Amino acid sequence: MDFENKVAFVAGGGGGMGLAIANALITQGCHVGIADLKSTPDKIASGPGRHLYHKGDLSQDEFVSDAVNATADEFGRLDYLINTAGVLWLDRDKSVIDMDMDVWDQVMAINLKSFALSTRYAVPHMKKAGGGAMVHFSSVDATGGDAPAQDAYGASKAAVIRLAKSLAIQFAGDGIRSNVILPGPTMSPMQERWQNNEQAQQQVAGFVPLGKLGTTDDMADACLFLLSDKAQYITGVELPVDGGITARV
Ligand SMILES: NC(=O)c1ccc[n+]([C@@H]2O[C@H](COP(=O)([O-])OP(=O)(O)OC[C@H]3O[C@@H](n4cnc5c(N)ncnc54)[C@H](O)[C@@H]3O)[C@@H](O)[C@H]2O)c1
């Protein structure tokens, strides 16, 4: 897995998984453009790769275009796109019967449209670089219904899988791969409600065949594999990184 002097754009890189991925890449000598709504996190790895942080809303076309192009301009190329931005609004994202449809639109804009926008601006740079790889973050939640429902989240995550497969087919001839990770329950700022609640953590871990919650490093390890040349014959797949949840009938 050789990332030295390659260039990546991590959308949602201020969050748990995105930051773990950005740091793993920087540590391996990759230069990384990081974009997130949040201000620059304290814990960005110091090198050997360099980074450029863009604060803004990834559902906004102009911001995404500027951030992706600035990354490619600064580092001279773009090889990888990692889409991790997402929101899980448990209080507002409900059954379509009950929810405010403005919330539906916002979730779709962040969890799905932002992925389309980053791809739209990254692909021309990857073509120029002679190929590349993308990893898009869906969820095990995309594989079935749930109660209580988070219908916008679930539908957006299922759509990510279909979009990623389409991109795999569209750009295979350009040497650009597109794969999806389906995380299981993972300790990150998104799941803050479990942070200081040992009982909740144990309850969730009880649903996982491997008996524990995932870590952001578990997701980064899988992501770097899919980005790397070790996965050069893998495109259009969805990889559950879920401790066995989706293996259960
Ligand atoms: N943590 C889990 O248990 C879990 C499980 C399954 C899937 N996922 C998915 O994995 C991905 C990463 O999740 P995470 O756990 O690192 O969550 P996280 O909340 O730590 O990170 C998500 C990041 O997206 C950013 N973001 C949200 N809206 C944005 C916007 N409009 N513009 C720019 N940035 C925006 C947030 O600021 C945050 O930093 C998400 O897509 C999530 O849905 C997470």
PDBQT file of the ligand as one rigid body, heavy atoms in Angstrom, charges set to zero:
ROOT
HETATM    1  N1  LIG A 301     -20.567   5.976  13.419  1.00  0.00    +0.000 N 
HETATM    2  C1  LIG A 301     -21.379   5.010  13.029  1.00  0.00    +0.000 C 
HETATM    3  O1  LIG A 301     -21.831   4.179  13.853  1.00  0.00    +0.000 OA
HETATM    4  C2  LIG A 301     -21.749   4.861  11.573  1.00  0.00    +0.000 A 
HETATM    5  C3  LIG A 301     -22.419   3.690  11.188  1.00  0.00    +0.000 A 
HETATM    6  C4  LIG A 301     -22.765   3.523   9.857  1.00  0.00    +0.000 A 
HETATM    7  C5  LIG A 301     -22.446   4.502   8.933  1.00  0.00    +0.000 A 
HETATM    8  N2  LIG A 301     -21.799   5.637   9.339  1.00  0.00    +0.000 N 
HETATM    9  C6  LIG A 301     -21.492   6.619   8.287  1.00  0.00    +0.000 C 
HETATM   10  O2  LIG A 301     -20.089   6.819   8.206  1.00  0.00    +0.000 OA
HETATM   11  C7  LIG A 301     -19.789   8.171   7.827  1.00  0.00    +0.000 C 
HETATM   12  C8  LIG A 301     -18.823   8.783   8.824  1.00  0.00    +0.000 C 
HETATM   13  O3  LIG A 301     -19.474   8.780  10.094  1.00  0.00    +0.000 OA
HETATM   14  P1  LIG A 301     -18.753   9.209  11.459  1.00  0.00    +0.000 P 
HETATM   15  O4  LIG A 301     -19.133   8.205  12.449  1.00  0.00    +0.000 OA
HETATM   16  O5  LIG A 301     -17.334   9.537  11.219  1.00  0.00    +0.000 OA
HETATM   17  O6  LIG A 301     -19.601  10.526  11.782  1.00  0.00    +0.000 OA
HETATM   18  P2  LIG A 301     -19.133  11.982  12.258  1.00  0.00    +0.000 P 
HETATM   19  O7  LIG A 301     -20.369  12.684  12.670  1.00  0.00    +0.000 OA
HETATM   20  O8  LIG A 301     -18.025  11.860  13.234  1.00  0.00    +0.000 OA
HETATM   21  O9  LIG A 301     -18.544  12.604  10.910  1.00  0.00    +0.000 OA
HETATM   22  C9  LIG A 301     -19.357  13.101   9.892  1.00  0.00    +0.000 C 
HETATM   23  C10 LIG A 301     -18.803  14.443   9.488  1.00  0.00    +0.000 C 
HETATM   24  O10 LIG A 301     -19.619  14.990   8.436  1.00  0.00    +0.000 OA
HETATM   25  C11 LIG A 301     -19.618  16.381   8.620  1.00  0.00    +0.000 C 
HETATM   26  N3  LIG A 301     -20.736  17.014   7.946  1.00  0.00    +0.000 N 
HETATM   27  C12 LIG A 301     -22.047  16.859   8.193  1.00  0.00    +0.000 A 
HETATM   28  N4  LIG A 301     -22.770  17.655   7.381  1.00  0.00    +0.000 NA
HETATM   29  C13 LIG A 301     -21.884  18.328   6.606  1.00  0.00    +0.000 A 
HETATM   30  C14 LIG A 301     -22.011  19.295   5.578  1.00  0.00    +0.000 A 
HETATM   31  N5  LIG A 301     -23.205  19.740   5.177  1.00  0.00    +0.000 N 
HETATM   32  N6  LIG A 301     -20.887  19.782   5.017  1.00  0.00    +0.000 NA
HETATM   33  C15 LIG A 301     -19.664  19.358   5.441  1.00  0.00    +0.000 A 
HETATM   34  N7  LIG A 301     -19.491  18.436   6.381  1.00  0.00    +0.000 NA
HETATM   35  C16 LIG A 301     -20.590  17.934   6.974  1.00  0.00    +0.000 A 
HETATM   36  C17 LIG A 301     -19.716  16.572  10.133  1.00  0.00    +0.000 C 
HETATM   37  O11 LIG A 301     -19.319  17.872  10.526  1.00  0.00    +0.000 OA
HETATM   38  C18 LIG A 301     -18.820  15.460  10.643  1.00  0.00    +0.000 C 
HETATM   39  O12 LIG A 301     -17.522  15.949  10.908  1.00  0.00    +0.000 OA
HETATM   40  C19 LIG A 301     -21.132   8.904   7.783  1.00  0.00    +0.000 C 
HETATM   41  O13 LIG A 301     -21.551   9.016   6.439  1.00  0.00    +0.000 OA
HETATM   42  C20 LIG A 301     -22.066   7.990   8.573  1.00  0.00    +0.000 C 
HETATM   43  O14 LIG A 301     -23.399   8.099   8.150  1.00  0.00    +0.000 OA
HETATM   44  C21 LIG A 301     -21.445   5.842  10.631  1.00  0.00    +0.000 A 
ENDROOT
TORSDOF 0
